[in-house]
Amino acid sequence: MKHSPLIMIALLLSGHLALAGFKVPKSIFTIDELDEAKQEATADKEPLIFVYTDPGST
């Protein structure tokens, strides 16, 4: 257990660094709007990000 604080600090820093260059767009499209999302992403020269969720869950 002597290394637990060091491991926790390393995990916290690695998570922070992983998100450092990642921005989630404010607009959200459903799968039915995929063509519109592709057009907008292409026009803005932005990547298209897929996040699978259950809209009925909390």
Secondary structure in CASP SS format (residue, H / E / C, confidence):
PFRMAT SS
TARGET T0000
AUTHOR 0000-0000-0000
METHOD secondary structure of the structure
MODEL  1
M C 1.00
K C 1.00
H C 1.00
S H 1.00
P H 1.00
L H 1.00
I H 1.00
M H 1.00
I H 1.00
A H 1.00
L H 1.00
L H 1.00
L H 1.00
S H 1.00
G H 1.00
H H 1.00
L H 1.00
A H 1.00
L C 1.00
A C 1.00
G C 1.00
F C 1.00
K C 1.00
V C 1.00
P C 1.00
K C 1.00
S C 1.00
I C 1.00
F C 1.00
T C 1.00
I H 1.00
D H 1.00
E H 1.00
L H 1.00
D H 1.00
E H 1.00
A H 1.00
K H 1.00
Q H 1.00
E H 1.00
A H 1.00
T H 1.00
A H 1.00
D H 1.00
K C 1.00
E C 1.00
P C 1.00
L C 1.00
I C 1.00
F C 1.00
V C 1.00
Y C 1.00
T C 1.00
D C 1.00
P C 1.00
G C 1.00
S C 1.00
T C 1.00
END
